[in-house]
Amino acid sequence: MSFGQGGPYGPPPQGPYGSRDPQGQTPDWAALADASAQRARRRRWMLIGGGALASAAVAAIVATAVVSTNADGGDRAGDKNASDLPAPPDLPSESAEPEPSFSEAVPLPPPNPKDFISTEDKDTAPLSADTLFPGSKLTMGDREYTKGATNRTTNCAGATQDDLGSILASNTCDQVIRATYRRGDTAVTVGVAVFSTETQALKAKKEARGGLASLSGSGVPTFCRGGAICRKTTNSVGRYVYFTVGGFTTGKDVVKTDKDVYTTGDDVAEFTFLQIRRRGETQASAAATAPVDQ
């Protein structure tokens, strides 16, 4: 039996790399290499595409599981996603702090001291020569004066000279309190005329003429009497009008250059004003601290 080229089963099989074609020709190695490279690229893209599809599928499954878990409102045993973490404990709500409350009542203003020395209805503190002119001396700055005689009378005209007495009486003067202060050979008498109201006091001050009668005694000789020229002043505060008369204990007339007489009169008048004002301040302070009746 002749086996010839074809053999009983046709041409001999091609080698695994196509060593020869049926006609016995040499294969195209370049074409085979290209075909092999194309097949390799197709397999690589198929792997990449498959991996991407797998990743997308996994992500979809995870998202579905998370949504499902949240929709169920609870945890499932075996789940390992972030929704299984325990929820943070509820923080206590801030308690409402009580706000300070303020009274709607408007506090009353402090009492005015002048109100207490402007009418006898409020000016009820004790009043005498000792309360107005306490002590035996008066010191103003570096000047010291010795207190002489004092006097209190309800006969207002008897403590005055010339027209002043009738003026005080016509304005319903209640009393006159006097005191004399001396320094060297100068002396000054101050007299405080007391009225029921400030209106009466202001009217008497405006109408004042004449002058206060000097007060001697307690080591102070008679002065500013018998026609001697003396310095006189008039002023008021509240329901009080205060006068001064000052001069020399030697009987000498006062002239404008006699600074000692002017200084003594000014010091005594200022002290009298301060004493009256202090009455108002003391009574106003007592009223401010007095307990309120329930």
C-alpha positions in Angstrom: 0.0 0.0 0.0 1.3 3.2 -1.0 0.9 5.9 1.6 1.6 8.8 -0.8 1.3 12.4 0.3 -2.3 12.3 1.4 -2.5 8.9 3.2 -5.8 7.1 3.9 -7.0 10.0 6.1 -6.0 12.9 4.0 -3.1 15.2 4.3 -0.8 14.9 7.3 -2.0 17.1 10.2 -0.6 20.6 10.6 1.8 21.1 13.4 0.8 23.1 16.4 2.4 26.2 15.0 1.3 25.5 11.4 4.8 24.2 10.3 3.6 23.4 6.9 0.4 24.1 5.0 -1.3 21.3 2.8 0.7 22.4 -0.1 4.0 22.1 1.8 4.6 25.9 1.9 6.3 27.7 4.7 3.8 29.6 7.1 3.5 33.4 7.4 5.1 33.9 10.8 4.4 37.7 10.9 0.7 37.1 10.4 0.6 34.5 13.0 2.3 36.8 15.5 -0.2 39.5 14.8 -3.1 37.1 15.3 -1.7 35.9 18.5 -1.3 39.5 19.8 -4.8 40.3 18.9 -6.1 37.3 20.8 -4.0 38.3 23.8 -5.4 41.8 23.8 -9.0 40.5 23.5 -8.5 38.3 26.5 -7.0 41.2 28.5 -9.9 43.5 27.8 -12.3 40.8 28.6 -10.6 40.3 32.0 -10.6 44.1 32.7 -14.2 44.4 31.6 -15.2 41.5 33.7 -13.5 42.9 36.7 -15.2 46.2 36.3 -18.6 44.6 36.0 -17.8 42.5 39.1 -16.8 45.6 41.1 -19.9 47.4 40.0 -22.0 44.5 41.0 -20.4 44.3 44.5 -20.9 48.0 45.0 -24.5 47.7 44.0 -25.0 44.8 46.5 -23.3 46.8 49.3 -25.4 49.9 48.6 -28.5 47.8 48.5 -27.6 46.2 51.8 -27.0 49.6 53.5 -30.3 51.0 52.2 -32.0 47.8 53.3 -30.5 48.0 56.7 -31.5 51.7 57.2 -35.0 51.0 55.9 -35.4 48.2 58.4 -34.4 50.5 61.3 -32.2 48.0 63.0 -29.0 45.9 62.8 -28.8 42.4 61.4 -26.4 39.8 62.7 -23.4 39.3 60.4 -23.6 42.7 58.7 -20.3 44.5 58.7 -21.0 47.9 57.2 -20.8 51.3 58.9 -24.5 51.3 59.7 -23.9 48.6 62.3 -21.8 51.0 64.5 -23.6 51.9 67.7 -25.3 55.2 67.6 -23.8 57.9 69.9 -25.6 58.3 73.2 -28.2 61.1 73.3 -26.6 64.1 75.0 -28.7 65.6 77.8 -30.5 68.7 76.6 -29.4 72.0 78.2 -31.6 72.7 81.2 -33.1 76.2 81.1 -31.3 78.4 83.5 -33.6 80.6 85.6 -33.3 84.1 84.4 -33.0 86.8 86.9 -36.1 88.7 87.6 -36.3 92.4 88.3 -38.9 94.3 90.1 -40.9 96.5 87.8 -41.3 99.0 90.6 -39.3 102.1 90.0 -37.2 103.0 93.1 -38.0 106.3 94.7 -35.4 109.0 94.4 -33.5 109.8 97.7 -35.1 112.5 99.7 -34.0 116.0 99.0 -32.4 117.6 102.2 -33.8 121.0 101.3 -37.4 119.6 101.5 -36.8 119.0 105.2 -35.7 122.6 106.0 -38.3 124.3 103.8 -41.4 123.6 105.9 -42.1 123.0 109.6 -44.2 119.9 108.8 -41.0 118.0 107.8 -38.4 120.0 109.8 -39.2 118.2 113.1 -35.6 117.7 114.5 -34.9 119.5 117.8 -34.0 123.2 117.3 -32.2 125.3 119.8 -29.1 127.5 120.3 -27.2 124.4 121.3 -28.2 122.4 118.1 -27.4 125.4 115.8 -24.3 126.6 117.6 -22.7 123.7 119.5 -19.4 123.8 121.4 -17.5 126.7 122.9 -15.4 127.5 119.9 -15.7 127.8 116.2 -12.8 127.0 113.8 -12.9 128.0 110.2 -9.6 127.2 108.3 -6.8 128.5 110.5 -9.0 130.9 112.3 -10.5 130.2 115.7 -13.3 132.1 117.4 -14.6 132.0 120.9 -18.3 131.6 121.4 -19.9 134.2 123.7 -23.6 134.5 124.8 -26.5 132.7 123.1 -30.2 133.5 123.1 -33.5 132.1 121.8 -36.7 134.1 121.8 -40.2 133.9 120.3 -40.3 137.7 120.5 -38.7 138.2 117.1 -38.9 142.0 117.3 -37.0 142.0 120.6 -33.9 140.6 118.8 -33.8 143.3 116.2 -33.2 147.0 115.7 -35.1 149.6 113.7 -37.6 148.3 111.1 -36.5 144.7 111.0 -38.7 143.7 114.0 -42.0 144.7 112.4 -41.0 143.0 109.1 -40.3 139.7 110.8 -43.6 140.0 112.7 -45.6 140.7 109.6 -44.2 137.6 108.0 -45.2 135.4 111.0 -41.7 134.9 112.4 -41.8 132.0 114.9 -38.5 132.6 116.8 -35.0 134.1 116.6 -31.9 132.3 117.9 -28.7 134.3 118.4 -25.1 133.6 119.2 -22.0 135.8 119.4 -18.4 134.9 118.3 -15.3 136.9 119.1 -11.7 137.0 117.9 -9.4 139.7 119.2 -11.2 143.0 119.3 -13.8 142.0 116.7 -17.1 140.4 117.4 -20.1 139.2 115.3 -23.6 138.3 116.4 -25.6 135.9 114.1 -29.3 135.6 114.5 -31.5 133.0 112.8 -35.2 133.9 112.2 -37.4 130.8 111.8 -40.6 130.8 109.8 -43.2 128.1 109.0 -42.5 128.0 105.3 -39.8 128.9 102.8 -42.2 131.3 101.1 -42.5 133.4 104.3 -38.7 133.4 104.8 -38.0 134.6 101.2 -40.5 137.4 101.6 -39.0 138.5 104.9 -35.5 138.4 103.4 -36.6 140.6 100.4 -38.3 143.2 102.7 -35.5 143.2 105.3 -34.4 146.7 106.6 -32.7 147.7 109.8 -30.7 145.0 111.4 -30.1 142.4 114.1 -29.4 143.5 117.7 -25.9 142.5 118.8 -25.7 140.1 121.8 -23.1 140.9 124.5 -22.2 138.8 127.5 -20.0 135.8 128.4 -16.8 137.9 128.1 -18.0 140.0 125.1 -18.7 143.7 125.9 -21.4 145.7 124.2 -20.7 146.4 120.6 -22.5 147.8 117.6 -24.8 149.9 119.7 -25.2 153.7 120.3 -24.8 154.7 116.6 -21.6 152.8 115.9 -21.2 151.9 112.2 -21.1 148.1 111.8 -21.2 145.6 109.0 -24.6 143.8 108.5 -25.6 140.9 106.2 -28.8 139.0 105.4 -29.3 135.6 103.7 -31.6 132.7 103.8 -31.9 128.9 103.2 -35.2 127.0 103.4 -37.5 128.4 106.0 -34.6 130.2 107.8 -33.4 133.8 107.4 -30.0 134.5 109.0 -28.5 137.9 109.8 -25.2 139.1 111.1 -24.0 142.3 112.7 -20.2 142.7 113.3 -17.9 145.4 114.5 -15.3 146.3 117.1 -15.7 145.7 120.8 -13.9 149.1 121.2 -16.7 151.0 119.6 -14.7 152.0 116.6 -16.6 152.4 113.3 -16.1 149.7 110.6 -14.7 150.8 107.3 -14.2 148.7 104.1 -10.5 148.2 104.8 -11.3 146.4 108.1 -10.7 142.9 106.7 -10.9 141.2 110.2 -14.5 142.3 110.7 -15.4 141.1 107.2 -13.6 137.8 107.6 -15.2 137.1 111.0 -18.7 138.0 109.6 -18.2 135.7 106.6 -16.9 132.8 108.6 -19.8 133.0 111.1 -22.4 133.3 108.3 -21.0 130.3 106.4 -20.9 128.2 109.5 -24.6 129.1 110.2 -25.5 128.1 106.6 -23.7 124.8 107.0 -25.5 124.0 110.2 -28.9 124.6 108.7 -28.1 122.5 105.7 -26.8 119.8 107.9 -30.2 119.7 109.6 -31.8 118.9 106.2 -29.2 116.2 105.4 -29.5 114.5 108.7 -33.3 114.3 108.5 -33.2 113.2 104.8 -30.8 110.4 105.7 -33.0 109.3 108.5 -36.0 109.2 106.2 -34.2 107.2 103.5 -33.1 104.5 106.0 -36.4 104.3 107.9 -38.3 101.0 107.5 -41.2 101.1 105.1 -44.6 100.3 106.8 -46.2 97.2 105.4 
